[in-house]
Amino acid sequence: MSYVDGFVVPVPAGKKEAYRTAAAKAQQVFRDHGATRVVECWGDDVPDGKVTDFKRSVKADGDEVVVFSWVEWPDKATRDAGQKKVMEDPRMQDPDMPFDGQRMIWGGFDVMLDG
């Protein structure tokens, strides 16, 4: 089974195109280093929860939109090697990211069901 890195990040609504541009650049870097798929989803129907929710998970404020993303890899070994290369890739050294990276949450996941 494949391996997936998942991400949730708050992005100012007015920076949607800047985020799309940065995400497209990152998508190519991930693909160049072994990822099989990169998906970026702009929040559209992200309700407030009673206990927790996507917005609270990243401390999104009133003008921020939650973005949910994932990167698929063939397996964890490819991900571990590829992720290291992605972080070292000069194309990823952009200090002008259109979001607050300190509030991004992410994690790696073994796929247990895909269909």
MORAPE-V251868 format. One record per pair of residues at least 4 apart in sequence whose ideal C-beta (glycine too) atoms are under 8 Angstrom apart, sorted by the first residue. I is the first residue (numbers start at 1). J is the second residue. If there is no record, write none. Layout:
i={I	I}
j={J	J}
This chain:
i={1	1	1	1	1	2	2	2	2	2	2	2	3	3	3	3	3	3	3	3	3	3	3	4	4	4	4	4	4	4	5	5	5	5	5	5	5	5	5	6	6	6	6	6	6	6	7	7	7	7	7	7	7	7	8	8	8	8	8	8	8	8	8	8	9	9	9	9	9	9	9	9	9	10	10	10	10	10	10	10	10	10	10	10	10	11	11	11	11	11	11	11	11	11	12	12	12	12	12	13	13	13	14	15	15	15	16	16	16	17	18	18	19	19	19	19	20	20	21	22	22	22	22	23	23	23	23	24	25	25	25	26	26	26	26	27	27	27	28	28	29	29	29	29	29	30	30	30	30	30	30	31	31	31	32	33	33	33	33	33	33	34	34	34	34	34	34	34	35	35	35	35	35	36	36	36	37	37	38	38	38	38	39	39	39	39	40	40	41	41	41	42	42	43	43	43	43	43	46	46	46	46	46	47	48	48	49	49	52	52	53	54	54	54	54	55	55	55	56	57	58	58	58	58	59	60	60	60	60	67	73	73	73	74	75	76	76	76	77	78	79	79	80	81	82	83	84	85	86	87	89	97	99	99	100}
j={75	110	111	112	114	36	72	73	74	75	111	114	72	73	74	75	76	78	79	108	109	110	111	70	71	72	73	108	109	111	70	71	73	79	83	106	107	108	109	68	69	70	106	107	108	109	67	68	69	70	71	104	105	106	54	57	58	66	67	68	69	104	105	106	58	66	67	69	99	101	103	104	105	55	58	59	60	61	64	65	66	67	99	100	103	15	16	19	64	65	66	67	98	99	63	64	65	98	99	63	64	65	63	19	98	99	20	42	65	21	22	98	23	67	98	99	24	40	25	26	94	97	98	27	38	40	69	28	29	91	94	30	38	91	92	31	38	40	32	91	33	86	89	91	92	34	35	38	71	82	86	35	36	38	89	81	82	83	85	86	89	73	74	78	79	81	82	85	71	72	73	79	82	72	73	74	71	72	69	70	71	72	69	70	71	72	67	69	67	68	69	65	67	54	65	66	67	68	53	54	55	65	66	53	53	55	53	56	56	57	57	58	60	66	68	60	64	66	60	105	66	103	104	105	103	64	65	66	103	99	78	79	82	78	79	80	108	110	81	82	83	108	84	85	86	87	88	89	92	92	93	101	103	104	104}
